[in-house]
Amino acid sequence: MPLVSLRAKLNTLLAVMYASGTLDEQFKQLRAMEEDGGAPPGFVAEAVTLFISDADRILAQLAALMKQRVVDVDKADALVRQLKGSCISIGAKQLSVSCTYFRQFYKEKPKGCLFVLTLLRNEFYDVRNKFQTMMHLEQQIEACSPK
């Protein structure tokens, strides 16, 4: 696929992610740091990879916690705050908002949280898939770019 087409796809994907509220200014700043040379090449990809790994781990821990007979609300709160912090640091705005909703819900009704956790997970899967598509496009662009 021509380089121009790949760049257009990447730009369209990012524009949709910003317009839909999936990403915010924090992610733009991370990309700008890498583009301006303030961060090493691959910085954004590494940050995204770490975010995906951490979020996946936290969501698995939350799922296990929510299935227990007695939910440790303090532990759940700590996990959700950790996930929200990761979302904020990478600029995953919509997922961060979903963390806030989840947190409000489980404090009131811890036993009914599996449904809300499913919604939170689905939001994460959407963000993860878009990030993976973004990184794949960037890899293709890098492979096609003149050295």
N, CA and C atoms as an extended XYZ file, in Angstrom:
441
Properties=species:S:1:pos:R:3:atomname:S:1:resname:S:1:resid:I:1 pbc="F F F"
N         0.854       -1.179        0.000 N   MET     1
C         0.000        0.000        0.000 CA  MET     1
C         0.897        1.239        0.000 C   MET     1
N         0.583        2.215       -0.819 N   PRO     2
C         1.419        3.419       -0.895 CA  PRO     2
C         1.495        4.157        0.439 C   PRO     2
N         2.624        4.795        0.640 N   LEU     3
C         2.896        5.523        1.872 CA  LEU     3
C         1.837        6.589        2.152 C   LEU     3
N         1.428        7.302        1.123 N   VAL     4
C         0.430        8.366        1.286 CA  VAL     4
C        -0.884        7.785        1.803 C   VAL     4
N        -1.275        6.651        1.269 N   SER     5
C        -2.517        5.996        1.685 CA  SER     5
C        -2.437        5.533        3.143 C   SER     5
N        -1.298        4.989        3.525 N   LEU     6
C        -1.114        4.544        4.914 CA  LEU     6
C        -1.195        5.723        5.888 C   LEU     6
N        -0.535        6.814        5.527 N   ARG     7
C        -0.575        8.011        6.382 CA  ARG     7
C        -1.989        8.563        6.478 C   ARG     7
N        -2.718        8.527        5.385 N   ALA     8
C        -4.107        9.007        5.383 CA  ALA     8
C        -4.964        8.137        6.298 C   ALA     8
N        -4.756        6.824        6.244 N   LYS     9
C        -5.516        5.917        7.128 CA  LYS     9
C        -5.198        6.191        8.593 C   LYS     9
N        -3.933        6.381        8.889 N   LEU    10
C        -3.533        6.669       10.260 CA  LEU    10
C        -4.136        7.989       10.725 C   LEU    10
N        -4.049        9.006        9.901 N   ASN    11
C        -4.604       10.311       10.266 CA  ASN    11
C        -6.115       10.244       10.460 C   ASN    11
N        -6.794        9.478        9.622 N   THR    12
C        -8.241        9.320        9.758 CA  THR    12
C        -8.585        8.589       11.054 C   THR    12
N        -7.854        7.529       11.341 N   LEU    13
C        -8.082        6.781       12.584 CA  LEU    13
C        -7.910        7.685       13.792 C   LEU    13
N        -6.817        8.433       13.819 N   LEU    14
C        -6.571        9.330       14.951 CA  LEU    14
C        -7.635       10.422       15.035 C   LEU    14
N        -8.041       10.965       13.904 N   ALA    15
C        -9.080       12.001       13.905 CA  ALA    15
C       -10.388       11.460       14.470 C   ALA    15
N       -10.738       10.251       14.109 N   VAL    16
C       -11.952        9.618       14.635 CA  VAL    16
C       -11.821        9.381       16.139 C   VAL    16
N       -10.652        8.951       16.573 N   MET    17
C       -10.434        8.695       18.006 CA  MET    17
C       -10.534        9.981       18.824 C   MET    17
N       -10.022       11.083       18.282 N   TYR    18
C       -10.131       12.369       18.984 CA  TYR    18
C       -11.571       12.876       18.951 C   TYR    18
N       -12.189       12.814       17.779 N   ALA    19
C       -13.555       13.345       17.617 CA  ALA    19
C       -14.567       12.581       18.463 C   ALA    19
N       -14.359       11.279       18.629 N   SER    20
C       -15.295       10.459       19.405 CA  SER    20
C       -15.044       10.545       20.911 C   SER    20
N       -13.949       11.193       21.295 N   GLY    21
C       -13.625       11.292       22.715 CA  GLY    21
C       -12.852       10.098       23.237 C   GLY    21
N       -12.463        9.208       22.342 N   THR    22
C       -11.666        8.052       22.760 CA  THR    22
C       -10.327        8.524       23.304 C   THR    22
N        -9.731        9.512       22.625 N   LEU    23
C        -8.452       10.079       23.044 CA  LEU    23
C        -8.606       11.568       23.315 C   LEU    23
N        -7.670       12.101       24.100 N   ASP    24
C        -7.699       13.529       24.392 CA  ASP    24
C        -6.326       14.160       24.124 C   ASP    24
N        -6.163       15.366       24.615 N   GLU    25
C        -4.936       16.128       24.385 CA  GLU    25
C        -3.680       15.448       24.921 C   GLU    25
N        -3.811       14.662       25.962 N   GLN    26
C        -2.647       13.984       26.531 CA  GLN    26
C        -1.982       13.087       25.487 C   GLN    26
N        -2.797       12.369       24.717 N   PHE    27
C        -2.223       11.510       23.686 CA  PHE    27
C        -1.553       12.339       22.599 C   PHE    27
N        -2.155       13.477       22.248 N   LYS    28
C        -1.534       14.375       21.265 CA  LYS    28
C        -0.167       14.827       21.765 C   LYS    28
N        -0.079       15.134       23.050 N   GLN    29
C         1.190       15.577       23.621 CA  GLN    29
C         2.245       14.475       23.571 C   GLN    29
N         1.842       13.236       23.841 N   LEU    30
C         2.788       12.114       23.770 CA  LEU    30
C         3.322       11.963       22.348 C   LEU    30
N         2.431       12.029       21.381 N   ARG    31
C         2.850       11.925       19.974 CA  ARG    31
C         3.753       13.094       19.586 C   ARG    31
N         3.412       14.299       20.048 N   ALA    32
C         4.211       15.481       19.725 CA  ALA    32
C         5.614       15.356       20.313 C   ALA    32
N         5.720       14.805       21.529 N   MET    33
C         7.041       14.619       22.144 CA  MET    33
C         7.913       13.726       21.271 C   MET    33
N         7.333       12.656       20.753 N   GLU    34
C         8.096       11.740       19.912 CA  GLU    34
C         8.443       12.398       18.579 C   GLU    34
N         7.483       13.088       17.979 N   GLU    35
C         7.713       13.718       16.674 CA  GLU    35
C         8.741       14.845       16.762 C   GLU    35
N         8.750       15.572       17.886 N   ASP    36
C         9.678       16.701       18.064 CA  ASP    36
C        11.059       16.256       18.541 C   ASP    36
N        11.221       14.978       18.822 N   GLY    37
C        12.510       14.488       19.286 CA  GLY    37
C        12.701       14.594       20.786 C   GLY    37
N        11.667       15.033       21.512 N   GLY    38
C        11.747       15.121       22.966 CA  GLY    38
C        11.646       13.753       23.634 C   GLY    38
N        11.213       12.782       22.872 N   ALA    39
C        11.135       11.399       23.344 CA  ALA    39
C        11.732       10.525       22.243 C   ALA    39
N        12.294        9.398       22.612 N   PRO    40
C        12.935        8.542       21.605 CA  PRO    40
C        11.915        7.922       20.650 C   PRO    40
N        12.364        7.536       19.457 N   PRO    41
C        11.471        6.837       18.527 CA  PRO    41
C        10.895        5.582       19.196 C   PRO    41
N         9.633        5.339       18.974 N   GLY    42
C         8.984        4.178       19.578 CA  GLY    42
C         8.410        4.447       20.951 C   GLY    42
N         8.569        5.675       21.432 N   PHE    43
C         8.087        6.042       22.766 CA  PHE    43
C         6.582        5.829       22.907 C   PHE    43
N         5.816        6.298       21.929 N   VAL    44
C         4.354        6.176       21.996 CA  VAL    44
C         3.950        4.710       21.918 C   VAL    44
N         4.558        3.965       21.025 N   ALA    45
C         4.227        2.541       20.893 CA  ALA    45
C         4.518        1.800       22.197 C   ALA    45
N         5.631        2.133       22.827 N   GLU    46
C         5.971        1.498       24.103 CA  GLU    46
C         4.968        1.874       25.189 C   GLU    46
N         4.593        3.157       25.234 N   ALA    47
C         3.608        3.609       26.229 CA  ALA    47
C         2.267        2.926       26.013 C   ALA    47
N         1.850        2.801       24.759 N   VAL    48
C         0.584        2.150       24.436 CA  VAL    48
C         0.645        0.672       24.815 C   VAL    48
N         1.740        0.018       24.500 N   THR    49
C         1.900       -1.405       24.837 CA  THR    49
C         1.829       -1.620       26.350 C   THR    49
N         2.503       -0.768       27.110 N   LEU    50
C         2.453       -0.865       28.575 CA  LEU    50
C         1.042       -0.600       29.099 C   LEU    50
N         0.374        0.388       28.522 N   PHE    51
C        -0.992        0.699       28.922 CA  PHE    51
C        -1.899       -0.507       28.698 C   PHE    51
N        -1.819       -1.104       27.524 N   ILE    52
C        -2.663       -2.257       27.199 CA  ILE    52
C        -2.408       -3.400       28.170 C   ILE    52
N        -1.150       -3.675       28.433 N   SER    53
C        -0.783       -4.753       29.350 CA  SER    53
C        -1.294       -4.485       30.762 C   SER    53
N        -1.073       -3.278       31.258 N   ASP    54
C        -1.531       -2.919       32.609 CA  ASP    54
C        -3.049       -2.958       32.718 C   ASP    54
N        -3.721       -2.379       31.735 N   ALA    55
C        -5.181       -2.338       31.770 CA  ALA    55
C        -5.766       -3.744       31.716 C   ALA    55
N        -5.202       -4.592       30.891 N   ASP    56
C        -5.672       -5.977       30.795 CA  ASP    56
C        -5.520       -6.700       32.133 C   ASP    56
N        -4.368       -6.505       32.770 N   ARG    57
C        -4.112       -7.129       34.073 CA  ARG    57
C        -5.085       -6.612       35.129 C   ARG    57
N        -5.292       -5.305       35.172 N   ILE    58
C        -6.177       -4.698       36.165 CA  ILE    58
C        -7.614       -5.179       35.961 C   ILE    58
N        -8.053       -5.235       34.715 N   LEU    59
C        -9.419       -5.689       34.440 CA  LEU    59
C        -9.609       -7.153       34.833 C   LEU    59
N        -8.592       -7.972       34.641 N   ALA    60
C        -8.673       -9.374       35.069 CA  ALA    60
C        -8.765       -9.462       36.588 C   ALA    60
N        -7.994       -8.634       37.281 N   GLN    61
C        -8.052       -8.621       38.746 CA  GLN    61
C        -9.416       -8.136       39.230 C   GLN    61
N        -9.952       -7.128       38.571 N   LEU    62
C       -11.279       -6.623       38.935 CA  LEU    62
C       -12.346       -7.686       38.717 C   LEU    62
N       -12.259       -8.400       37.615 N   ALA    63
C       -13.237       -9.452       37.321 CA  ALA    63
C       -13.199      -10.526       38.398 C   ALA    63
N       -12.002      -10.936       38.787 N   ALA    64
C       -11.876      -11.956       39.839 CA  ALA    64
C       -12.429      -11.427       41.155 C   ALA    64
N       -12.159      -10.180       41.450 N   LEU    65
C       -12.629       -9.562       42.682 CA  LEU    65
C       -14.153       -9.469       42.710 C   LEU    65
N       -14.751       -9.086       41.607 N   MET    66
C       -16.206       -8.902       41.546 CA  MET    66
C       -16.964      -10.221       41.618 C   MET    66
N       -16.297      -11.321       41.341 N   LYS    67
C       -16.946      -12.635       41.406 CA  LYS    67
C       -16.923      -13.232       42.811 C   LYS    67
N       -16.200      -12.606       43.715 N   GLN    68
C       -16.131      -13.119       45.078 CA  GLN    68
C       -17.448      -12.893       45.803 C   GLN    68
N       -17.688      -13.737       46.777 N   ARG    69
C       -18.926      -13.644       47.557 CA  ARG    69
C       -19.032      -12.287       48.250 C   ARG    69
N       -17.933      -11.876       48.860 N   VAL    70
C       -17.881      -10.562       49.502 CA  VAL    70
C       -16.817       -9.750       48.773 C   VAL    70
N       -17.252       -8.663       48.163 N   VAL    71
C       -16.341       -7.831       47.374 CA  VAL    71
C       -15.610       -6.863       48.300 C   VAL    71
N       -14.292       -6.861       48.183 N   ASP    72
C       -13.462       -5.913       48.926 CA  ASP    72
C       -13.508       -4.583       48.172 C   ASP    72
N       -14.388       -3.701       48.629 N   VAL    73
C       -14.623       -2.435       47.941 CA  VAL    73
C       -13.356       -1.576       47.903 C   VAL    73
N       -12.570       -1.602       48.960 N   ASP    74
C       -11.342       -0.803       48.986 CA  ASP    74
C       -10.341       -1.294       47.931 C   ASP    74
N       -10.225       -2.617       47.791 N   LYS    75
C        -9.320       -3.171       46.789 CA  LYS    75
C        -9.824       -2.843       45.380 C   LYS    75
N       -11.143       -2.962       45.181 N   ALA    76
C       -11.732       -2.622       43.886 CA  ALA    76
C       -11.480       -1.153       43.571 C   ALA    76
N       -11.643       -0.308       44.571 N   ASP    77
C       -11.430        1.121       44.384 CA  ASP    77
C        -9.982        1.401       43.982 C   ASP    77
N        -9.043        0.740       44.633 N   ALA    78
C        -7.629        0.935       44.316 CA  ALA    78
C        -7.331        0.497       42.882 C   ALA    78
N        -7.913       -0.619       42.458 N   LEU    79
C        -7.686       -1.099       41.094 CA  LEU    79
C        -8.266       -0.143       40.058 C   LEU    79
N        -9.474        0.351       40.318 N   VAL    80
C       -10.106        1.253       39.363 CA  VAL    80
C        -9.346        2.582       39.305 C   VAL    80
N        -8.871        3.054       40.456 N   ARG    81
C        -8.071        4.281       40.454 CA  ARG    81
C        -6.779        4.082       39.674 C   ARG    81
N        -6.181        2.902       39.812 N   GLN    82
C        -4.957        2.593       39.069 CA  GLN    82
C        -5.244        2.571       37.560 C   GLN    82
N        -6.350        1.945       37.182 N   LEU    83
C        -6.721        1.900       35.767 CA  LEU    83
C        -7.003        3.302       35.236 C   LEU    83
N        -7.718        4.081       36.024 N   LYS    84
C        -8.031        5.449       35.594 CA  LYS    84
C        -6.746        6.267       35.432 C   LYS    84
N        -5.800        6.096       36.342 N   GLY    85
C        -4.517        6.795       36.223 CA  GLY    85
C        -3.790        6.416       34.945 C   GLY    85
N        -3.825        5.140       34.599 N   SER    86
C        -3.198        4.700       33.344 CA  SER    86
C        -3.897        5.323       32.144 C   SER    86
N        -5.224        5.380       32.209 N   CYS    87
C        -6.007        5.982       31.118 CA  CYS    87
C        -5.644        7.457       30.949 C   CYS    87
N        -5.560        8.162       32.048 N   ILE    88
C        -5.240        9.587       32.000 CA  ILE    88
C        -3.842        9.801       31.441 C   ILE    88
N        -2.890        8.964       31.851 N   SER    89
C        -1.505        9.164       31.414 CA  SER    89
C        -1.329        8.909       29.918 C   SER    89
N        -2.144        8.037       29.334 N   ILE    90
C        -2.019        7.757       27.900 CA  ILE    90
C        -2.990        8.607       27.076 C   ILE    90
N        -3.975        9.208       27.747 N   GLY    91
C        -4.950       10.038       27.033 CA  GLY    91
C        -6.191        9.294       26.580 C   GLY    91
N        -6.472        8.148       27.216 N   ALA    92
C        -7.660        7.360       26.874 CA  ALA    92
C        -8.868        7.925       27.629 C   ALA    92
N        -9.362        9.035       27.121 N   LYS    93
C       -10.392        9.818       27.813 CA  LYS    93
C       -11.677        9.034       28.075 C   LYS    93
N       -12.223        8.416       27.061 N   GLN    94
C       -13.503        7.726       27.199 CA  GLN    94
C       -13.404        6.578       28.201 C   GLN    94
N       -12.314        5.861       28.190 N   LEU    95
C       -12.120        4.765       29.140 CA  LEU    95
C       -11.975        5.317       30.554 C   LEU    95
N       -11.328        6.451       30.697 N   SER    96
C       -11.204        7.099       32.005 CA  SER    96
C       -12.579        7.470       32.557 C   SER    96
N       -13.443        8.004       31.708 N   VAL    97
C       -14.813        8.346       32.124 CA  VAL    97
C       -15.558        7.079       32.530 C   VAL    97
N       -15.373        6.005       31.791 N   SER    98
C       -16.020        4.735       32.131 CA  SER    98
C       -15.557        4.218       33.490 C   SER    98
N       -14.296        4.448       33.816 N   CYS    99
C       -13.780        4.066       35.146 CA  CYS    99
C       -14.531        4.822       36.238 C   CYS    99
N       -14.786        6.099       36.011 N   THR   100
C       -15.517        6.911       36.992 CA  THR   100
C       -16.914        6.354       37.199 C   THR   100
N       -17.601        6.016       36.110 N   TYR   101
C       -18.943        5.446       36.225 CA  TYR   101
C       -18.917        4.111       36.955 C   TYR   101
N       -17.954        3.276       36.612 N   PHE   102
C       -17.846        1.975       37.276 CA  PHE   102
C       -17.632        2.164       38.773 C   PHE   102
N       -16.760        3.072       39.105 N   ARG   103
C       -16.446        3.341       40.513 CA  ARG   103
C       -17.687        3.793       41.280 C   ARG   103
N       -18.468        4.675       40.703 N   GLN   104
C       -19.695        5.137       41.349 CA  GLN   104
C       -20.677        3.993       41.528 C   GLN   104
N       -20.791        3.142       40.523 N   PHE   105
C       -21.768        2.062       40.564 CA  PHE   105
C       -21.412        1.017       41.608 C   PHE   105
N       -20.166        0.543       41.635 N   TYR   106
C       -19.847       -0.554       42.547 CA  TYR   106
C       -19.866       -0.116       43.998 C   TYR   106
N       -19.677        1.152       44.268 N   LYS   107
C       -19.756        1.612       45.653 CA  LYS   107
C       -21.190        1.507       46.170 C   LYS   107
N       -22.153        1.674       45.265 N   GLU   108
C       -23.556        1.592       45.654 CA  GLU   108
C       -24.085        0.162       45.602 C   GLU   108
N       -23.674       -0.596       44.591 N   LYS   109
C       -24.205       -1.946       44.385 CA  LYS   109
C       -23.095       -2.899       43.956 C   LYS   109
N       -22.228       -3.306       44.866 N   PRO   110
C       -21.097       -4.149       44.471 CA  PRO   110
C       -21.503       -5.468       43.799 C   PRO   110
N       -22.621       -6.034       44.159 N   LYS   111
C       -23.010       -7.324       43.589 CA  LYS   111
C       -23.498       -7.203       42.150 C   LYS   111
N       -23.976       -6.047       41.744 N   GLY   112
C       -24.473       -5.892       40.389 CA  GLY   112
C       -23.432       -5.376       39.419 C   GLY   112
N       -22.184       -5.454       39.808 N   CYS   113
C       -21.118       -4.818       39.027 CA  CYS   113
C       -20.633       -5.612       37.833 C   CYS   113
N       -20.957       -6.882       37.744 N   LEU   114
C       -20.409       -7.659       36.636 CA  LEU   114
C       -20.876       -7.109       35.289 C   LEU   114
N       -22.116       -6.638       35.246 N   PHE   115
C       -22.612       -6.049       34.001 CA  PHE   115
C       -21.837       -4.774       33.672 C   PHE   115
N       -21.644       -3.915       34.656 N   VAL   116
C       -20.915       -2.666       34.433 CA  VAL   116
C       -19.449       -2.964       34.117 C   VAL   116
N       -18.895       -3.982       34.740 N   LEU   117
C       -17.522       -4.390       34.427 CA  LEU   117
C       -17.425       -4.845       32.970 C   LEU   117
N       -18.440       -5.531       32.489 N   THR   118
C       -18.464       -5.950       31.085 CA  THR   118
C       -18.445       -4.733       30.166 C   THR   118
N       -19.192       -3.710       30.519 N   LEU   119
C       -19.184       -2.479       29.729 CA  LEU   119
C       -17.797       -1.825       29.744 C   LEU   119
N       -17.166       -1.805       30.924 N   LEU   120
C       -15.828       -1.238       31.059 CA  LEU   120
C       -14.825       -2.029       30.215 C   LEU   120
N       -14.924       -3.338       30.284 N   ARG   121
C       -14.040       -4.186       29.477 CA  ARG   121
C       -14.238       -3.940       27.988 C   ARG   121
N       -15.507       -3.856       27.569 N   ASN   122
C       -15.784       -3.611       26.149 CA  ASN   122
C       -15.198       -2.283       25.687 C   ASN   122
N       -15.278       -1.289       26.543 N   GLU   123
C       -14.681        0.014       26.228 CA  GLU   123
C       -13.168       -0.149       26.077 C   GLU   123
N       -12.549       -0.912       26.977 N   PHE   124
C       -11.114       -1.171       26.882 CA  PHE   124
C       -10.775       -1.910       25.590 C   PHE   124
N       -11.561       -2.940       25.251 N   TYR   125
C       -11.287       -3.704       24.032 CA  TYR   125
C       -11.351       -2.811       22.801 C   TYR   125
N       -12.292       -1.883       22.782 N   ASP   126
C       -12.402       -0.950       21.666 CA  ASP   126
C       -11.147       -0.077       21.570 C   ASP   126
N       -10.731        0.473       22.703 N   VAL   127
C        -9.525        1.313       22.725 CA  VAL   127
C        -8.305        0.492       22.330 C   VAL   127
N        -8.196       -0.706       22.889 N   ARG   128
C        -7.055       -1.575       22.577 CA  ARG   128
C        -6.989       -1.881       21.087 C   ARG   128
N        -8.133       -2.224       20.489 N   ASN   129
C        -8.149       -2.548       19.058 CA  ASN   129
C        -7.740       -1.351       18.205 C   ASN   129
N        -8.201       -0.168       18.579 N   LYS   130
C        -7.832        1.031       17.830 CA  LYS   130
C        -6.346        1.329       17.994 C   LYS   130
N        -5.831        1.171       19.203 N   PHE   131
C        -4.395        1.372       19.416 CA  PHE   131
C        -3.580        0.367       18.602 C   PHE   131
N        -4.013       -0.871       18.583 N   GLN   132
C        -3.285       -1.890       17.831 CA  GLN   132
C        -3.303       -1.591       16.335 C   GLN   132
N        -4.445       -1.124       15.846 N   THR   133
C        -4.532       -0.731       14.440 CA  THR   133
C        -3.589        0.431       14.163 C   THR   133
N        -3.575        1.402       15.078 N   MET   134
C        -2.687        2.559       14.941 CA  MET   134
C        -1.224        2.107       14.876 C   MET   134
N        -0.827        1.237       15.791 N   MET   135
C         0.569        0.788       15.821 CA  MET   135
C         0.921       -0.022       14.571 C   MET   135
N        -0.024       -0.804       14.079 N   HIS   136
C         0.212       -1.574       12.859 CA  HIS   136
C         0.417       -0.638       11.666 C   HIS   136
N        -0.432        0.390       11.576 N   LEU   137
C        -0.270        1.366       10.496 CA  LEU   137
C         1.075        2.081       10.607 C   LEU   137
N         1.472        2.448       11.826 N   GLU   138
C         2.761        3.108       12.014 CA  GLU   138
C         3.918        2.202       11.605 C   GLU   138
N         3.808        0.914       11.890 N   GLN   139
C         4.850       -0.029       11.477 CA  GLN   139
C         4.929       -0.120        9.955 C   GLN   139
N         3.768       -0.143        9.306 N   GLN   140
C         3.754       -0.187        7.848 CA  GLN   140
C         4.347        1.089        7.248 C   GLN   140
N         4.013        2.219        7.856 N   ILE   141
C         4.558        3.503        7.391 CA  ILE   141
C         6.074        3.498        7.535 C   ILE   141
N         6.560        3.038        8.671 N   GLU   142
C         8.004        2.982        8.917 CA  GLU   142
C         8.692        2.069        7.889 C   GLU   142
N         8.057        0.939        7.593 N   ALA   143
C         8.643       -0.008        6.641 CA  ALA   143
C         8.688        0.576        5.223 C   ALA   143
N         7.728        1.435        4.886 N   CYS   144
C         7.666        2.021        3.538 CA  CYS   144
C         8.459        3.321        3.408 C   CYS   144
N         8.821        3.904        4.524 N   SER   145
C         9.504        5.209        4.500 CA  SER   145
C        10.926        5.053        4.021 C   SER   145
N        11.394        6.050        3.273 N   PRO   146
C        12.804        6.006        2.830 CA  PRO   146
C        13.734        6.094        4.029 C   PRO   146
N        14.784        5.357        3.971 N   LYS   147
C        15.738        5.314        5.093 CA  LYS   147
C        16.782        6.372        4.972 C   LYS   147
